Amino acid sequence: MALRLVAEFDLWEDVFPWLRVQRAASAGAETPGGGADVLENNYESLRVLNIERNGNVIYTYKDNKGNVFFGLYDCQTRQNEHLYTFEKDLQVVSCSVNSERTLLAASLVQSSKEGRKNELQPGSKCLTLLVEIHPINNVKVLKAVDSYIWVQFLYPHIDSHPLRENHLLLISEEKYIEQFHIQVIQEDGNRVVIKNSGHLPRDRVAEDFVWAQWDMSEQRLYYIDLKKSRSTLKCIQFCADENFNLMFEAPLDIPLSNSVFKLVNFGCDDIQDQDKLSKYPMLCIFTNHTGSLCVCYSPKFDSWEQIMYTVFYFHKGHSKTFTAALGSADSHVTKGITFLNLDYYVAVYLPGHFFHLLNIQHPDLICHSLFLTGNNEVIDMLPHSPLQSLSGSLVLNWCSGKLYRAFLNQSYLLQFLWNTRLDCEKIAVLHCVLSCGQNPQFLEAKIIEWISENVSACHSFDLIQEFIIASSYWSIYPETSSIDKLLPCSSVLTWNAEIPGITLVTEEITLPLMKKTGKRRSNVYVRNILDNAIKVISNLEARNLVSEPRLTPLFQEEDNHQRLLLGLMVSELKDHLLRHLQGVEKKKIEQLVLDYISKLLDLICQILETSWRKHNLHPWVLHLNRQASAAEFAVFHIMTRILEATNSLFLPLPPGFHTLHTILGVHCLPLHNLLHYIDNGVLLLTETAVMRLMKDLDNTGKNEKLKFSIIVRLPPVIGQKICRLWDHPMSSNIISRNHVKQLLQNYKKQPQSSMIDKSSFGIEFLPLNYFIATLTNIESSNQALYTFEGHDNVDAKFVEEAALKHTTMLLGL
């Protein structure tokens, strides 16, 4: 199953046994088991009322007399606590407890049982109470009205205790929200009472709204009003003091009606008219710590053949409307769509029909989201009863009283990655797995194993490219959320292929009008390129101290070309992040850059290391005087694919990569193929590789042809060094040509005697004799001191001998 639900709380396991013990004890010894029997007879009344910001669960049940019991389950200590008992037969609408558990707010209505007298104040339907519970003391009536009221204490983001003032939200069915300010004082030791309970200050927070949602984690209120027949989404942030601020407002293209009122995450929805709510569109807002803001919307069903839902990505400035096929016209839909917040993803789930994992960090391309439908077992993995998505990936099943934390199931996704045949599912699952962030080394090893077996299986994108970019991105993303706008998460820029079972329409939306601004940091440029490369390699080595030593012979040479690329990438990326990351320290950015580039190199090394170990290669693969094996062919192929992936992304490679790649190329390829790879830039001739080639291979005809073909393709500076290692007439010829070129490039002809001393020449060949005499005069003149680098013995005499040998070879003498 793609999702794994881990139980955080179970009403029947964590509360029910404790209640049985409490009721049995209160029943007295003369009626053993009486209290437990009462609880058994009223077990249906036990239900969850609210989940507070600190994770504590508030619940209620009724005894056989109809008395309403309020309890609290502490998620930290896993202990239950009795809060208050209201000794009248009423039905609970809503309940909340302040962070110190000294005040309880509750709203109650007349019980649904017939024949009961009105327990409330005359003319009122709903009674809202504020109770002192530390210890149980006074009860204050906040509201006695003919409309439903919901209550919610604010939980400020501060650690100071005790709080002298508490703040309580009252949400009315009459479409207004008030904030009460409640000051408390201590009397007689630890007794907490309300100060000036006769007059509690209040503020009007919102009014004339048709929909509202509470974000318990961030202490934010989202609501929609319908002014001028247009939906406007507004967000209010509640602060640690009594202040609250309008964070943003944005137009929302959703058809809503003033006739229906809907609340989300204000406790249980039992009171609201379920018949009316069934006609109300599904609507919820999800945020996460990275700043993402998604509005998920699904209209009423108007067809049994397809279903539509829209996600407004306000952090990206566009919306996507999806249309999912449900199969045949007789495929019956009994439940509505469920939206679940999974941090970096939003799950859209229709029991028995489809499961859609939407990548909300990078929603631009549909291929980064996973859509499953048909007979896949994932379609029926979640409970069919209504689920409520809370902050922090929490999911509450009101019917069963179970609270879960939802995770992406790594083992299932990895198995799915091996089995799927569709490119769109491969890339989507790849990102799902990497975003999990749990045991990344294990995940990367499994993915690399899969890549090694399927390196050519993807036709729509480069598998190695996508893995390197995506894994590097997700490795540092949790540290700095703003990085998603500054670093690529994917190598795929466009996706035109269809996704089976679903279509979409993308539309631009108006960005929220923000009421806050930020400042950008100054621009700093780091100039020491080579030092940057050294830092990257040192950082990479430090990260790999705990792992087993690498078998692949990398990082064993200077490789100035790759070190220069590494250093430049560090410099440019650091400059880029310093310009655009707000409020992040320079040292953290520098370390972030080192970690990111080190990760890029490490992933390349891991792919190569996995292939190396899989094919059981040994160090003697670097010796050129032996035949290539099938294992070397396989590793050479993987290295070629890695090179292809990194070249198009302009990524650096680990120092020594090109040397190893070239040596394997010499082993594995016929000469004409080898030269073709070199001429087209697939194989890069490094000084280390060519020096090994010159030393390891003898001067048979085949090897002479190979060596000469390599030497003539070398840059002049490297070619001069390499020729010194090859004791061969061809090498002497090249050295001589370079020496003559160097002598003559600035030569100015001087008058000289036409008579040549023939006794100084072993061969009487006037053109050669004259030429050597000219070179000798240049060498001995004071115009310049010409010496061939590293060859004090290269002079006119050497050139003469090389010329004669070359002529002899050409004449076949």
N, C-alpha and C positions, 0 to 999 in steps of 0.2 A: 504494500500500500504506500502511495506517495506521501501520505501524512501519517505521523505517529502522534497519538494523543496520550499524554502522560498525566495520570490523575494527580491533581493537587489537593483535591478535597472531595469527599463523598459524604453526603448528608446522612446516609444510612449506616456508614461504617464509622464516621468520625463523631457523629452527634447522637444517633439513636441509642447506642449502648449506654452512653453517659446519662441520657435522659431516663432510661429505664431504672438505672441505679438511683438517680435523684428522686424519682416518683415513688419507688419502692420504699426508700428511707422516709419520705414525708408521709406515707400512708400509715405508718405506725406498726408496732409489733402485733396489735390485735387483728389486723387484716393483712396478713402476709401475702405479698404479691399483688395487693389491691392497686397500688400505684402503677405497677407495670401493666396490669390488665387495662387500666384506664388509658394508658398510652397506646396499648395495642388497639383498643377500640377507636382511637382518634388519630391513628397514624397518618391518615390522609391529610390531616391539617398541618402536618410538619412540612414546611417549605422554606426555601431560601428567600430572603427579602432584598438583600443588598450586598454588594462587595465594595468595601471601602478602599481608599487609595493604598493603605498599608497592607492590603491583602486579607484583612479580617472579614469573616463572613457573618452577617447578621441573619438570624432565622427566627421563625415563630411556630408555635403550635397551640392548640386549644385542649384544655382538659374536659372532663365529662360535664362540667358545669358551664362550659363556654368561656371560661376565663382565658384571656390571651396572654401567652408566655413569650417573652423576648429573650433570646440568648445570643451569645457571641462566641465564635470559634476563632482563636488566635492562631494564625498560620505560622507564627514563629515558634511558639511554645507547644503548639498542637494541644492546647487545653481549651475546655469550654468554660463559659462564665454566664451565670444568670444575670440579666440586666434589669428586668422589670416585669411585673405581672399586672395586667389591666383587668380588674375583676368585673368585667361586663362582657356580654356576648356580642362582640362587634367583629367586623372584618377589617383586616389591616390593608391599607392602600400602600403605604410607604413608611420606611423607617431609616434613620441614620444616627450614628453615634459620633461624637467628636473624638479627636485623636487621643485625648487623655481619659476617655471613658467616664467623664463626669456628668455629661449631659446626653440625653436621648430625646430625639425628635421623632414623632410618629403621627401619622394621619390615619383615621379610622372611619368606617362608614357602618350604617345599620346592617346587621347580619341578614343574610338572604333567607334565613328560616322564617317561615310564615308563623303568624301568631305571636311574634315577639312584640313587646311594647317598644316605643321609641326610646332608646337609651340616650340619645343625643339631646342637645338643647333644642327647644321648639323652633321649628322652621328651618333647621339645618340638616343637611345630608352628610356633611363631612366635618369631622372634628380633628383639628391639628393641635397637638400637645407638645410642650417642652417640659421635660422631667429632669429634676436633679436626682442623680443616681449614685452619688458618692458622698455620703450614703443616700439611700432612697429617702426623698424628702418631698419638697413642694412640687406641685404640678401646675403649670401655667397653660392656659388656653391661648394659642396664637391666632387661630382662625376657627370660626364656626359658621360655615357657609353652605350653600346649596350646590356646590360644585366640588369636584375632586381636587385634592391638593397632593403634590409630591414634595418630599423634603430631602435635602442633601447638605450635610456639613462640609465646609471647605477644609482641606488639609494643606496648610501652608508649607512651602519648601524651606523650612527653618528647623534647627535642632534645639533651639532654646526652650526650656521648660521651667515652670509651667506657663502656659499662655494665659494672659490676663483678659483676652477678648477672643471670642469665637464668632464665626460668621456662618450663617445658615441661609441656604437658598430655599425659597418656597416657589414652586411652579404650579400655577393654577390652570385648571381646565378652561378658565375664562381668558386664556392666552396672554397672561402676563407673568413676569418673574420678579420676585422681590428678594432683597438680601437683608437679613436681620443681623444686627450687631449686638452681641450678648457678652456683657462684662461679667466676670465671676470673681468672687473673693473667697478667702479661706476663713472659716470660723471654727473655734473650738478644736484647734489642731488641724486635722486633714479634711474637715468637712468643707465641701465646696458648694456655695450657693450663688444664685443669680443676683447681681447688684441692680437695684432699681428695676425690679421685674415688672413694675406697673407700667413702665414706658420704655420699650426697647426701640432704639433708632432703626430706621429701615431706609433702603434706597430702592427705587424702581430701576431694575436692570434692563428689562426688555418688555415689549408689549406688541400686540397685534401680530403674533407669529403663528405659524401653522405647523411647524415642525421644530424640534429641538433635540440635541444630543449632548450628553455630558462626557467629557474626557477626564476620567478620574486621575490618570497618571500626570497629565500636564495641567490639571485644574483649569480647563477651558470649557467654555460654553459655545456651542455652535447652534445657530437658529436661522430659520428662513422666514422672512416676512413677504407679504404680497402687496406691496404698495404699487398703485397704478397698474394692477394686474400683471406685474412682473416679479418673478421670484428673485430675491436677493439673499445671498448667503452672507452671514455676519459671524464674526468670531470675537469673543470676549475673553480676555486673560485676567484671572483673579490673582492678585498679588498677596504677599505675606501680610501686608497691612490691610486696611479696610478698602483700599482702592481697587478699582478694576478698569481695564483699558480695552477699547475697541482695537483689536489687532489689525483686522482687515475686513473689507466687504467686497463682494464680487457678484456680478449678475450670473444667474444660473438658469439655463434654458431647460427647465423642467416644468411640465404642466401640473400644477398643484391646485387644490380647491380649498376655499375658506371653510367649507362645510365639514372638513375632517381635521382632527387634531392628533398628532402623533409624537410620542416621546421615545427616545432611544437611550439606553444605559442609565435610566433613573430607577432601577430596580425592576421587580417583576411586573409584567404587563397584564396580569390577571384581571385588573379592574377595567382597563380600557375595553370598549365595545369591540369584541372580536369580529362581529359581522361587518362593522364599518371598516375595521383595520384590514380585513381580507380584501376589501376593494381599494385599499390605499396602496400606492406603489411602494416597492421596497427601496429604502433610501438610508444610507449610512456613510459616515466619514471616517477615513483611516489616516493616521499620521504615524511617523516614526521619528527616531532621533536624528535622522539625516536631513530632516526638513521636508520630506515628501508629504504632500497633501492630496488625497484622492477622495472624490465623491463618487460613490457607487450607487447606481440607480437602475431599477428594473420596473417597467410599467406593468399594468395589469395584463394578464394573459388574454390575447384575442385570437389565438390560433393554437391548435394542438399539433401542428406540424413544425413550428419553429418558435423560438423564444428570443427576445431581444434584451440586451442590457448595455448600459453605457457607463463608462468610467471617465470622469473628468480629472485629468492630470494637471492640477493647478500649478504644480512646481515645474511643469514643462510647457504649459501654454497651449495645450490641445486636449481634445476629447476623442475617444474611440467608442463607436457604437458597434457592438458585436451581434451577429445573428447566427444562432446555433440551430442546426437542424436536429429535430427530435425523432426522426424516422418516419414511420407511416402515420397516416391520419388517425389511426385508432390507438396510437401510443398515448396512454392516459397519464396526465400530470396531476398527481394528487397533492404535492407539496410545492411551495414556492421556492425561489432561488435563495440560497444562503451565501452571504459574503463573509469571509474570514480574513482577519488581519494577521499576516505571517511575517511581519517586519519588512523584509525586502520584497515580499510578494503579497498579493491578494488572491485568495482562492475563491473562485466562483463555482458553486456546487449545486447541481440539481439531481437529487437522489434518483438513481436508476437510469440516468440519461447522459450526463457529462460532468467532467471535472476540468476546470480551467485554472492554471497557475499563471497569474499575470505578473510579469516583472515590472514593478512600479518604479524601480530606479532607472531602468532603461526601456521605456515602453515604445520607443519609436518604431522598432522592427518587430513584427508579429512573431518572427522566428525565435525571439528570446523568451517567449512565453510558451508554456506547455499545455496543449489541448488534448484531452483524452476522452474518447467516447466509444460507443458500441459495447462489445462484450468484455471489455477490460475489467478486471476485478476491482480496480480502483474506483469504479463508478459507484459501488455500493459499500464503500469502506467506512463511511461516517454514519452516525445515527440518523434515522429519518425524522426524529422529533426536532422541534425548533431549537436552533443553537444561537446563542448571543455572543458576538465577538467583542471582547474587552481589550484594554490596553495590554501591551507586552505579550502578545500572542496567546492570551488567555481566552478560553472558550467555555461558556457556561450553558449547561443543559438544564433549563428550568424544570422540565418535567421530572427528570431523575434526581435533580439536586447534586449533580456532579460538576466539578470545576476541573477543566483540563488545561494543560499548556501544550500548544500544537507545535510540532517540529516537522521539518521535511525529513522524510525517512531515507537516510543515506544508503543503507543496504539495498532497499528496493530500487532507488534511482540508479545505483551502480549496475544492478542486474538488468534494469530496463535499458540502460545504455548499451549493454552487450547484445541485447536481443532485438532492439528496434532497427528497422530498415530505412526509415524516413530521415532525410537530412534535417528537416525542420525539428524533428523530435530529438535528434542527436545534439544539435547545438543548444536547444532549450534545456535538456537534461544536464548537459555539461555545465551550464551556468547555474542551474539549480544546485547541483552537487557542490560546486566551488563556493557558492554563497553560504553554505551551511556553516562553515568556519569551525567545525568540530573535527579534531584530529587531521589537520590539513596534510601532514606528511603521508598518512595512510591513504587518504583520498587521491593525492597526486600520484602515488605509486600505482594505485589501481587504474587510474586513468591512463597513465603512461603505458601500462601493460596492455590496456585496450587499444591505445593508439598504435602500439607496435604490431598488433595483429590486424589493424584495420586502417593502416596509414593511407591507403588508396581507395577506401570505401566511400568517401564523401565526394560528391561531384559539385555541390553548390558552394563549398567553402573549403579553405585549406585547414585541415584538422590540427596540424602542428602550430600554425599561426594562431588559430583561435585559442588553443590551450595556453600557449605562452602569454598572450595578451590578457586573457580572462583570468588566469590564475595569478598573474602578477598584480592585476588590478584588485581582485578580491582579497589578496593577502594583506594589503595595506588599507583597504577601504574602511574597515571598522575603526581605525585610528583617527582618520580625518574624513568626515562625511562630505566636505566640500570638494573632495578630490574627484567626484564623478563628473564635474564640469571641466576638469583640467587634464585628466588622463583618459585614454581610450579603454573601454571595457571589452571591445570586440574588434576583430579585424574585418567584420562584415559591415559594409556601408549601406548596401541596398539589398532588398529581398523582394523579388517579384513573383516567386512561386506561391501557389495556393496552399493553404492549410486545409487538409480534408475535414469536412464537417462544419466549417465556420467561415464566415466572411466578416469584413469590417469596413467601416467608413470613418475616416479621420477628419476632424474639423478643428479649426483654430478657435480658441476661447479667449476672453478678456482676462488678463492676469489680475490677481487681487490687488486692490488699492491698499498698499501697506501704510501703516501709521508709524513706522519706525525706519531709521536709516542707519547705515554702518559706514565705517571708514576703511580705506584700503591702506595697506602697508607700503612702505617705500620700496624702490627697486634696488636690489643689490646684485652685483655680478661677480662671480668667483672666477679668477683668471688662471689659477694654477692647474692646467689640464692634466699633466702627468701625475701630479699628486692626487688628483681626484680618482684616477684609475687605480692607484695604489690603495686608496681608501676603500674602493669598491671590492677589490680582490681580498683585502684584509677582512673586510666585513663579511664577505662570503665564506672565507675560511673559518672565521669565528662562529658563524651560524652552523657549520658542519662538523664542529668538534665532537659532537655526541654521536654522529653517524659513523658507519664503518668506512674505512679508507676507500677512495675511488680507485678503480682498476684502469680507467681510461687515462692515457698519458696526456693530460691537459695541464695548463699552467706551468709547463716545464721549460718555457723559453720566453724571451722578452716580448716578441711579437708587437713591435712598436705601433704597427698599423691599428691593431685591435685596441691597444691601450689608449691610443689617441681618440678612437671612436668612443670608448668608455668615458674618458675624461670630458670630451665635448658634450656627451649626453648628460653627464652629471651637471655640468655648468649650465647648459641651456634649460634643463628641467628645473634646476634650483631657481634660476632667474624667473622662469615661468610661474612657479608656485609662489615665490615671494611677491610677485606683482598681483596675484589674484586671490591668495588665501588671506582671509581677514582674521585678525586676532590670534594667529598661530605664531609661536615663538620661532625665531630664526634657527635655533639649535634643533628644534623638533622637525622643521622642514628639511634641514640638512640630513638628519638621520632618516627621515621619510624617503628622501631621494636615494640615499645609499641602500636602504632596505629594498626599494622598488627595483633598482637596477641590479642589485645582487640577486633578487628573486628571478629576474629575467635570465641571468646567466645560470643560476642554479637549476631552473627548469630545463634549459637546454642540456646541461650536464646530466640531469636525471634521465632524460629521454635517451641520451647516448649511453649512459651507464647501464640502464635497463637492457638495452639491446646488446651491449657488450657482454653482460653477465648471462643473458639468455642464450647467446651463441657460444659462450665459453671461450672467448678469445684470450690470448696470452700476450705478454710483452713482446715475444719474438715476431709478432705480426709486423713490427716496425722494420725488420730486416728484409731487404729487397731481393736477396738472392734465393728466393724460394717461390713455390707456386701458390697461387691464391686458392683459398678454400671457399666452399659455399657459404660458410659463416661470414667470411670477410665480404663476400658479395652482398649479403643481407645488411651488414652494418654500413657498408658504403652507400647502399640505397637509402637507408635511414638518414645518413649524414647529408646526402644530396637533397632530400626532402626538407631537412632542417635548414639547409642553406637557402633553398628556394623560399621557404617561409620567412626567414629573417631578412633576406635581401629586399623583398618588396616592402617590408616595414621599416627598413633602414635601422635594424637593430644590430648592436655589436654581438660578437661571438666570443666565447672563452679563448684566451690566448692559447695557441697551439692547435686550434680546431683545423685551420687550413693546412697545417703541416700533416696532421693525421689523415685528413681527407685526401690530400694529394698522394701520400704514400699508399693508401688503399686503392686509389685510382690507378697508380702504376701497376699494382698487383692485379687488379681486376679487369682492366680495359685493354683491348688491342691498341696498337700504337695510333692508328688513324682516329679511333674513338677518343683516346686520351688527348691527342692534340686538338681535336674538335672541342672537347670540354674545356681545355685551357684557353683556346682562342675565343670562346664565348663566355669566359669569365666564371664558369662553373667551378673550375679548379684554379686556385690562386697559388702561384709558385712562390713559396717562401724560401728564404736563404737556408733555413734548417733542413727543409725537405730536399732541396737540390744538393746540398752538401752530402747528405746521407746517400742520395742516389749515386753521386760520383764515387763515393768511398766503397759502397757495397757491391756495385756491379763491375764485372770485369770488362775487358775491351773486345769481346766477341763482336762480330759484325752487327748482330741484332742490337746489342747494347750500345755500340758506337752510334748507330743511327738514332737510338733513343736519346742518348746524351747530347748529340749535336742538335737534335730537334728541340731539346729543352733549352740549351744554352742560347740559341739564337732568339729565343722568346723571352729571355730574361732582360730586365732593365739593365742599362749599362753598368751602373755601380755594382749591382750584385753579380753581373756577368764577369766583371774583372776579377772579383774574389773567387768565383767558382772555377775559373780557368786555371788558377794556380793549383787546384786539387787534382786536375786531370792530366796525367803524364801521357800526352798523345800529340802527334803532329798537328791535328786539327786545333787542339788547345793552343799550341805554340803559334799556329797561324793567326788565331784570333788575338792572342796577346801581342803579336808583332803588328798586326793591323792597327790595334789600338795605340801602340807605341808610336808608330809612324804618324798616325792621325794627330796625336798629341804634339809631336815634334813639328809638323808642317802647318798646323792651323794658324800659327802666328809668324811663320817663316818669311823673312825678307831676303830675297836673293842678293848675294854679295859677289863681286868679281872674284874669280879664282882661276888658278892656273889650269889651262886646258890639258896639261900633261898629267897623267895618272901613273903613280908608282905601281906597276904591275906586280912587283915582287911581294906586295902586301896582300895579294888576293890569291887564293888557292885555285880559283877557276877563272879562266880568261873569257869572260862574257861581259863585253863593254857596257851594255845598259845596266846590268846589275852592279858592275864595278863602279860606275859613275854614281849610281843611286846610293850605294853604301858609303862612298866617299863623302857625298853630300850630307848624309846623316851623321857621319863621324864628325864633320866640321861643325854641324849644328850643336852636337853634344859637347864638343870641346870649346865652343865659343862662349863669350861672356854675355850673350843676349839673354839667356835664361838657363836655369838648371832644370832640365827635363828628366824626370825619373818616373818610371811606372810604379804606382803605389804597391809597396810591399815587395818589389823586385829590383833589388840593386843590380842584379846581373842581366837585366834586360837592356841591351844596347844594340848598336848597329851590327855587331858581330852575331848577336842572337837573331836579329832580323834576317841576316844573310843566310844563316843556317836553316831557319824556318822556311825561307823562300825556296831554297834548293830542295829541301825535303818535299815541299808541296809540289814543286815542279816535277820532281822524280815520281811522286805518286800519280800525278796527272798523266805523265807519259808512260806509266806502267813499267818503269825501269827498276 
